[in-house]
Amino acid sequence: LAYWRQAINIIDDIVENGEQYDFYQAVRLLNRLSSTGSSENKPELTIRPDLNIDYPQSDIENINKLEGDRGYEILTTFFGLYGVASPLPGYYTEELLDEEWEDHATRRGFLDVIHQQLYPLLYQAWLKYRFSHNAIETSGEKYWEIIFSLLGLPEEFRKFGDLSGTFLKYTGIINQRPKTQSGLKTILADYLKPLNVDIEPCVLRKVVIQEQQRCKLSIENNTLGSNTVIGEQVNDRSGKYKIHIGPLSIKQFQSILSDKKQLKFIQTISKLFMVQPLQCDIVLKLEKGSAQPICLGQSQYSCLGKSTWLVNQKNEEAFNVTLN
């Protein structure tokens, strides 16, 4: 039989089972809960040591609600100026216990003024180096800057919102030196799985020769075997590669064309991964017979130059679509 776990009210659970929570986890959760309310009705969070000399079983003795639902009080068993972990002589705690027995709390209240500064500082020191909490929960921009710097992500790629976070998964591969064809293939294959991905390097292309480098008789660039090239273009295989994706069903093909985020990731990671900028073509390979003839009135999306074919119903060809 399937077991369905009943939803937990986190506030009730913290109050009822406070001693089972880690101190930093409890403070973090209570701060998160208080941040959801308005600033005028924001609950208080009071932290002070438990006035006791018994050996503690956990960092938190208990968590209580303040009167009038003003907030919460955490009673800890460590880092206090009184209690079992106090650095002060034991008679300080003993005198405070005597005062509490007589319903006096003046001196304890004075020490708690110090605790209200000490415990938040302790929590902030712990939180400072928790990058995940600061970057995600509090949207700390400086922590994202540190994370992206470790990744080597240029400034222009840090403005892609959710897409930027996707790069973090591939930090190890992106930072590898030297850059390899298999490294880029590994990233794209993982992102696009279960689709097949292949990289074709050294693709032939035509490169326009700059005006000042062209051969001009009796003027410049006219030494045979050194700097003379006839024409305005030259063949080149060092500046272009292709990313082959497929074979794809027509449904997968339409999904990639319509998913702008997916195409943007492929283009962006290709630029980011390369040390030198290279021209890149994305080639979508369709399965044999998957291309259907265009027919007006069909619900299937047809875009001239991308997903429109003039074929018959018995077509068995495999078409490729190249995206620059």
N, C-alpha and C positions, 0 to 999 in steps of 0.2 A: 504494500500500500504506500502511496505517496504521502510524504509528511510535509505539511505546510506550517512553516514557522509563523507564529503570531507576531504582528508588528509590535515593536517596542516603543513606548513613549520614553524618549531619552531623558527628559527632565525627571520623570518619576523614578526611572531606573537609577539615575545619578544620586538622587536623594535617598532612595531605599538601600542602595548597594554602593555607597560612596567609598567604603574601605576597599572595594575590589578594583577601583580605578587607580591608574598611575597618576601622580600629582600633576604632571605636565599635560597629560591627556584630559584630566578633569578641568583644569584651567582653560585649556584650549577649547573644549566643547562648550563650557559656560560662556566664554567670550564670544564664540560663534553664535550661540543662542541669543545672547544679549544684543548682538549686532543686527539682528533681524528686526528689532523693534525701532520705534521712533526715538530720536535723541532725547525727547522730553521724558519718555517713560522707560529709559534704558535702565535695566536692573543693576543694582550694585553687586560688587563681588568683594567680599571681605575674607581675608586670609590671616589666620593667626594660629599659634601652637595650641595644642591640647594641654590643659593644665592638669598634668598627671605625671606620676613617676613610675608607672607600670611599663614593663618591656613591651614595645609596640610590635604588632604583627604586620603592619603595612605603613606606607608613607602617609596615608590619610586615615584619621580616626573616624570621622563621619562628615557628611555634608548636610547642612540644614538650610531650610528656607527662612529668610528674615521675616519678621512680623510685617503684616500688611502687604505681602508679596513684593517687598522692595528689592529683593535680590536673593543672594545666596551667601552662606558662610562656610568656608572650608577650614576644618580643624586638622592641622598637620601634626606629625610626630617628629619632625626634623627641622633644623635650621632656625630654631627659636631661641629667644633669650631666656625662656623659662621652659620647664618641662623636662622630659627624660634626656633630650639631646642638647640641653643648654650648656654653653661654654662657661657660664657663671657658676659660682659656688652653689652647692645644693640648697643652702638655707634660703636663697632667694625664692626658689620654687616652694619650699616649705612654708615660708611666710605668706606667699600668695595663696596657698591652699588654706591657711588659717583665716585669711581675710575672706575668701570665698565662703568658708563655713559660716562666717558672720555676716554674709551678704554685703561685703564691701569689695569694690573692684577698682578703686582709684589707681593704685599702683600698676595693676595689670593693664588698665586702660592706657596709662602713660606708655608702657612698653609696647602696647599694640599700635600706638601711633608710629613707632619705629618699624614694626612689622609690616605696616601698610605700605612702607617704602621698600623694605628688604625683599619681600616675596615677589612683587612685580618685577623688581630688578633681576632677581634670580630667573624668573620665567623669560624675561626679555633676553638674558644672556643665553639661555637654552635655545630660544627661538631664532637667534641671530644666524646660526649656522644650519638651520633646517631650510634648505633651499626650496624643497617642494611646498612646504607650508607658506613661505613668504611669496613665492612666485605664483602659486595657484590660489590659495585661500585669501591672501591679502593683496594680490595683484601688484606686488612690489616690482616696479620697473627696473630698479638697479639689480635685482636678483636675476631677472631675465637677461639683462646685459651681461652679467657674469657667465651665465649658462651658455649664451650664444657666443661669447668670446672663447669659451673652452671648445665649442664646436667649430669655431673659425667661420661663423656665419657673417658675411658682409652686411653693412648697414642697410642696403637696399632690400635684402631678403628678410629683414626683421619686421616688415610691415605687412606680412601676409596673414596675420591673425592666427587662426587655428592651424594653417599650413606650416607656420614656423615651428610649432610644437611637434609636428610629425617628423621633422629633421632630427630631433633629439635621439630618436630610436637608432639612427644610423651614424651616430657620432664617431664610433670606433672606425668604421670603414671610411668615412669621409676624411678623417685625419691621417689615414695611412699614407706613407710615402714609400715608393713612388705610387702614383695613381695607376690603376690597372683596369683593363677591359672587364675582367671578371668582377672587380669591385662594384662598378656601375651596374653590371648585369645582376649582381646579388641584390642590390637595393631595389631595382625596378621589379625583379621577379618576386621579391617579398611583398612589395606594395601592391602589385597587380595580380597576385596569386588568386586563383589557380591558372591564370593565363600564361602561355609560353612567351618568353622574352629572349631575344638574341641581339647581339651587337655586331654590326658589320663595320670594321674599321677601314681606313684608307680608301674611301669612296672617291671615284674620279669626279672632278669638277673642272669648270672653266673659270680661270681667274683673270680679271682685266689687269693689264700692265699699266702702271701709272704713267702719266704723260712724260715725266722727266726721265723715265727708264726705257722708253721706246727708242728703237733704232732710227736715227736720222742721218742720212748720208752726208758726209763732209761736215757734220755738226757734232754729234755725240753718239755714244753707244754703237759704234760701228766696227769694233774689233772682232773679227771672226774667231769663234772658239772661246771667247771671253765674256762679252756682254751684248752680243748681237742676237736678237730674237725677231723673227719676221712675223708681223701681224700685231694685233692689239690684245690678244688673249693667249694664255698658255695653259696646258694641262697640269693639274695639281692633284696629288693624292695625300697630302699631309694636313689638310685643313677641314676635312669633312668626315662624318661617320653617320650611320643610320641605326635607328632602334627599330627592330622588327617585333611586332606584337601579333601573335596568332599562331595557327589559324583560328578565326573567330566565327562563331555563329552569327546570324544576322541580328539576333537579340543582343549579343555581347558587343557587336559592332555599333549598334545604335546607342547602347548604354555609354560607351566610351566617348562617342561624338557629342552626346548631350551632357556629359559630366564635365563641366568646365574646371572644377576643382582638380579632377584627376589629370586632365591634360596640363593644367598649370603646374602640378607637382612634377610631372615628367619633364617639362621644359625647364623648370627651376632647378631641379636636382641635377640635370645635365649641365647647366651653366655653373652651378656651385661646385660640382665634382671636378671639373676640368681645371688644371692649373693655367693652361693657355686657352683662350676662347676659340672654340671650334664650331663650324657650322653643323647643324644637326637636323636630320629629317626623321620624322616618326612615320613608320610604314605600318599600316593596319592591313593584315593579310586575312582575307575572307576564305572560308571553307569552300570547296568545290560545290557548285550548284546552289550556294546560299543567296547569290545575287538574284533578285526578282525584277521583272520588268516594271517600269513605272506605269501606274494606272490611276487616272484622275478619280477622286472620290474615295480612295482607300485611306484608312486611318494611319497607315505606315508613313513615317516621316520621310520626305524626299527632298534633298538639297542638291541643287545643281553643282556639279564639280566634286561632290563628296559621296552622296548615297543615291544617285540616280543612274540607272543603266538602261540602255536600249538593247535588250536581249529578249529571246523568246522563252516560253515556259519550259523548254527542254534544255535550258542552259546548263552546261557542266563545267564551265570555266571557273578558275579561281582568280578573283580580282584583288588588286592591291590599291590602297588609297594612301597617298603620301601627304603628310601635313608638315609644313615648314615652321 
